[in-house]
Amino acid sequence: MGDIIRLVPKSELERLRLIREARAIYDSIFPPTVMASEQPFGSARSAQGSSDSIKKSTREGD
């Protein structure tokens, strides 16, 4: 009894469909990429740390 039914005009449904279709076409041409700001904070440091540890291990063997 307390349910609310929202009537959506056909024009609104068509607009939303066209937006979804355009977005899908855009994403197929320009695939979304992971931005640098979205990478985990430690990933860049861990890559740098692993190269530092390799350098240290080669120095120790000299």
C-alpha positions as CSV (number, residue, x, y, z in Angstrom):
1,M,0.0,0.0,0.0
2,G,2.9,2.4,0.7
3,D,4.7,1.7,-2.6
4,I,5.4,4.6,-4.8
5,I,5.3,4.1,-8.5
6,R,7.1,6.6,-10.7
7,L,5.9,7.0,-14.2
8,V,8.8,7.8,-16.6
9,P,7.9,9.4,-20.0
10,K,9.0,7.6,-23.1
11,S,11.2,10.5,-24.1
12,E,13.2,10.2,-20.8
13,L,13.6,6.4,-21.4
14,E,14.8,7.1,-25.0
15,R,17.2,9.8,-23.8
16,L,18.7,7.4,-21.2
17,R,19.0,4.6,-23.8
18,L,20.9,7.0,-26.2
19,I,23.2,8.1,-23.4
20,R,24.1,4.5,-22.6
21,E,24.6,3.6,-26.3
22,A,26.9,6.7,-26.8
23,R,28.9,5.8,-23.7
24,A,29.4,2.2,-24.9
25,I,30.6,3.5,-28.3
26,Y,32.9,6.0,-26.6
27,D,34.4,3.3,-24.3
28,S,35.0,1.0,-27.2
29,I,37.0,3.7,-29.0
30,F,38.7,5.1,-25.9
31,P,38.9,2.3,-23.3
32,P,38.9,3.5,-19.7
33,T,42.4,3.4,-18.2
34,V,43.6,3.3,-14.6
35,M,44.7,6.8,-13.6
36,A,47.9,7.2,-11.5
37,S,45.9,8.7,-8.7
38,E,43.7,5.5,-8.5
39,Q,46.7,3.2,-8.0
40,P,47.3,1.9,-4.5
41,F,49.7,4.1,-2.6
42,G,52.3,1.5,-2.0
43,S,52.5,0.1,-5.5
44,A,55.0,2.6,-6.8
45,R,57.1,2.3,-3.7
46,S,57.1,-1.5,-3.7
47,A,58.3,-1.5,-7.3
48,Q,61.1,1.0,-6.4
49,G,61.9,-1.0,-3.2
50,S,62.3,-4.2,-5.2
51,S,64.8,-2.6,-7.6
52,D,66.7,-1.2,-4.6
53,S,66.9,-4.7,-3.0
54,I,68.3,-6.1,-6.2
55,K,71.0,-3.4,-6.3
56,K,71.9,-4.1,-2.7
57,S,72.1,-7.9,-3.2
58,T,74.5,-7.4,-6.2
59,R,76.7,-5.1,-4.2
60,E,76.9,-7.5,-1.4
61,G,78.2,-10.2,-3.7
62,D,81.1,-8.0,-5.0
